[in-house]
């Protein structure tokens, strides 16, 4: 059981695990209401289906050969979609593109990459600018303009 800190009635949840030792579900300890349930898993142990306490479901798709995440979709109907994310990785596992079709966000990390696969450039469509990191740095590309989402850190 895990109890979260807070005033008054604290939330306590109970974790259940399957026969292989993977997290199977999380329930409210006081009411037994479902908070989370893993509904499907692939051969690698990646959770590919889950149900949330609000009734929404999430589906995750992984590349069979590499195990890299390809997409995440949350929602029960086309009118109730909350999340529709896609990811693209290069051959060595670096994230090279990601998008959120619901929010209309797409980001592409551009080549060239240095010899140890650190991100050197990033572009956020619609801003018309690029952010570049100097060669020989730790791979961190500092945001150079406001209202962007995060920064680039790979490796």
C-alpha positions, 0 to 999 in steps of 0.5 A: 500500500502507498499513502500519498501525503496531504491534509485530512483524508490521504489517498492510499492505493494498493498495487497488485502484480501479475504472476510475472511480477509486473504491475497489474492494477492500482486501486483506491485502498479505501473504496477499491475503485480502480485507478489503473489496470494494465490490460495487455502486454507484448512479449517484451513486457511493454504495456500495450493496453491500459484502462484508467480510473476515469474509464479512458483506455490507452493503447501503446504500439511498439516496433516489433524488431526494436521495441521502440515506442511508435504511438500512444492513443488515449480515448474511447471514441474519436470524439473522446480522444485525449492523446494521439502521439507518434514517435520516430527513432533512428537505427540506434534508438535516438528520438528523431521526431515526435508529434501530437495530432490532437494538439497539432504539435510536431517536432523534428530533431534534425541531422547532422548528429555528431559521432556519439549521437547527441542532438545538435539541432531541433526545429519546432514547426511554425516558429520558423527558427532553429535551436543549435547546440555547439559541437562538443557540448553535453547534447543540451540545446538551450531554448532560445525563444519563449513558448516552446515545449521543453528542450532537447536532451538525448544521450 
